[in-house]
Amino acid sequence: MTTVLKLGGSLITEKDRAETLDGAALAAAADAIADCDDDLALVHGAGSFGHHYADRHDVSVTSGTTDAGNALEIHGSMTTLNRFVLSRLHERDVSALPVHPLSAGARDADAALDLSVASVRTMLGEGFLPVSHGDVIAHEGQGATIVSGDEVVVRFAEGLDADRVGLCSTVDGVYGADGEVIDRIDDFDAVASALGGSDATDVTGGMAGKVRNLLELDAPAFVFGADDLSTFLSGGEPGTRID
């Protein structure tokens, strides 16, 4: 079984405080991942290690920068967070290796994303756990724009023919207009009015963007909270199912 898992940036960082790690949450997630027996590809969000810099430089998935220093500041912040994630996994004897989108893909003039999963597939075959993240990425005619962790999840899921996809965050699922977790989503328009953005700085679309991306997949996807991570990794279906 091949699983693609995203750890939300708001889960593993203090998203409203620049470059502040939520060490306890990351440690708990690493514990759950260490117990997983599936072929697992991991992606993490930017949280306070990327979004604040992207916002400072007015860089998003549609607005780019041609200043290499600005792009490097965003990328460098993300690789710092990536090293924290890798470190926590290695402490638990998980054979994790980094995958940086900046060096693995690009957008064309129409903003279509080309992100190779060849290295990810080979890592899995060799017993490694690939760990990728939201990042800046070269964009024809725009310099460099943001590729969100959710986009990376979609590309990994498609390229690896994933059986399941999970987004673990600080919420128990996708909430409806009544404040209750929606059990299942198979049509964006049916829930669009209930979906809002992130409370903190987020340049990648908030929950609405996540749902749109996950609906593109053939594999079932689940949005759930940190307390249900072990349940998901053991085959359960917590939170909101999106397919």
Order of alpha helices (4+ residues) and beta strands (2+ residues): beta-alpha-alpha-beta-alpha-alpha-beta-beta-beta-alpha-beta-beta-beta-alpha-beta-beta-alpha-alpha-beta-alpha-beta
